[in-house]
Amino acid sequence: RMRGVAVTALRRETVARNANLSQSVPTKGRAMLLPAMFDNLSLLSSRAVGALQGRAAFRITHGFATRTGRGDVGTGASNLDESQFHAQAERILNCLADTLEAAELDCLDDVAFEDGVLSVKLSDNSAFVINKHAPTKQIWYASPISGALYFSPSAPSWTWNCAPRGDSSTELVDVLREDLRRCCPEEELPDFVECQGAE
């Protein structure tokens, strides 16, 4: 399970006053979720780093966000069996990792799949992070092209789809392929056909 660090403002002040930032970042009692996997603070925005370094402005607690304000983040209220979710999420993430490893793309520095998190680091220091998120029974996706997307399963086909994005594809495999095509325009990319749908 991917756990996060919820940073909750204790006062209705700006982070700038406490974190010595050049720009004001109003907190207004809101919380933000930062993945605990960020060992390297250079992966966080300067505002997030400033917020974490602020003196007494924030209380940091470990746990899961229960409210995001985004309509595309699941609630976990699905009738989907939890063991089915884990099995199918592991299957597709393993397949994506294996397919990327086998492709030996020059634009990729590293592909790692561990503890339900698929990390794909590119040669330009950007990265994709794709992980299963059990509380919402979704696969969460972050890329340098599409940003953050949330994919829910549709049984019995076991395709993973996000909220509509205009004319863009909504299936996880297609979104990853499109984003990689933009990141690696010179490469011949795998089609990920073996990763689509149920086995």
N, C-alpha and C positions, 0 to 999 in steps of 0.2 A: 504494500500500500504506500502510496505517496502521501506523506504527511507534509503539512505546511506550517509556517510560522505566521500566526495572525498578529498583526500589529495594530493595537487599538489606542486611539488618542484618549488621554485622560482629561485633557483640558480643551476648551474651544479656542485655542490659540493657533498660531501658525508654526509650522515646523521650523521655518527660517529663523525665528528668534532663538530657538533652542539648539539648532543644528548648524548655525552660522552659514546658511545657504545664501547665495546671491539673489535667488528668487523666492518669493513667498509661496508656500504650499499650504493652503488651508486644509485643516483636518476636519473641522465641523463634526466631530464625534464619529466619523466613518472609520471603517476598518479596511485594511487591504491584506491580501493573502500573498505571502512570499514563499515559494517552495523551499523547503529545508535543504534541498539538494544543492543549493548554490554555495559551494565551498569557496568559490572564487567570486569575490564581490564585484569584479569587473563585469560580470554577466548581468548585474543589476543596474538599473538606471541611477543616475547621480542623485535624483530625488529620493529614491528608495534607500540608497546607502546613507544619505544624509539623515533620513528619518531614523534609520537603525542606530546611527551614531549620536543622535540627539540625547541631551541630558535630561532625564526624568520626564520627557514629554510622552513617552510611550511605555506601555506594559507589553511584554512579549510573552505570549502563551503558545504552547504547542497544541495542535488539534486540527480539526477540519473546519473550514468555513461552512456555515450553515445558511448564509444568505449572501448572494453575490449581486443581486440587482439585475442580472442578465437573464433574459428569457430562454437562452439556448443552453443553460446549465441545468442538468437534470436535478430532480428532487430526491431520487432514490426510491420513489414510491412505485416503481415499476413492479409488475407481477412476475418479472423474470426471476428464475431461480438463481440464487447467488453462485452455486457451483457451476451452473451453465455459463453465467457471465464470466467467471474466472477462466474456465476452460476455453471459451471462444475468444476472449481477449488475449489470453496467452498464445493461442494458436495463431491469430493474425499478427501479433507483435513479433513472435518467433519467425514467422514466414517472411515478414518485411525485413527483419534483421538478416536472416539467411540469404535472402535474395540480394540485398545490398552488398553483403560480404562477398558473395559469389560474383557479382558484377565487376568488382575491382575497379571502381571508378577513380580516375585521377583527381577529381575535385573533392573527394572524401578523404579526410585525415583519419577518422576513426568511426567505427560502428560498434556500439556496445549495447547489449540487452541484459539487464540485471535487475532483479527484484521488481519486475513489472514495468520497468522504465527503459525505453529504447532511446538512446542518445546517438545522434548522427552529427559528427563535427566535420565542418567543411574546411577546405584549405585556406579560405579567407577569414577564418576564425569565427564565422557564424555557426549556428547550430540548430538542429531540429530536436525537439524533445517530445516523445509520444509515450504516454503512459496510461495504464488502466487506473480508473478512479472508482473504487468499490462503493463509496457512499452514494454516488449518483448513478452507478452502473453505466458509466460512460468511458470512452477513451478520450483523453484530453490531448490536444495537439498544439504545439507551438512551433512556428517556423519563421524564418527571416522574411518570407514573402507574404504569407496569409495571416500571420499573427496567431492569436489564440482562437482555436475552434474546439467544439465539443461534439463528439460523435456518439450517437445512441444506436444500439443494435436493433435490427428488425428481424425477428425470428419468423419463419424457420430458415430463411435464406442466409441469415447471419452476415448481412452486409451492414456496415457501420456508416451512418449518414449524419451530417450536421444540418443546421438550419439553412434554408435557402440563401444563396449568396448571388443574387442577380442571375447572370448567364453562366456562372461558374459551376463546376461539378460539386456535388454534395457528398459523394462517397469517399471514404478515407483513402482508399488505394488510388483513386483518380486525383484527389487533391494533392497527395504526396508526389505523384508522378508529375503533375503540372508544376508544383513548386520546385522540384528537382530540375525540371527542364529549364526553368528560369535561372536557377543557381548554377547549372552545369550545361550551358548551351552547346558546348563543343562535344559533349559526351553522347554515346549511344546508351540510352537508359533501358533498364529492364522493364517489361510490361506489367509485372506483378500479377499476371493472370492467375497463377497458382494460389495467390493470397485472397482472391475475391470469393465471398460466399462460403457456405458450409463445405466441409470436406466430403 
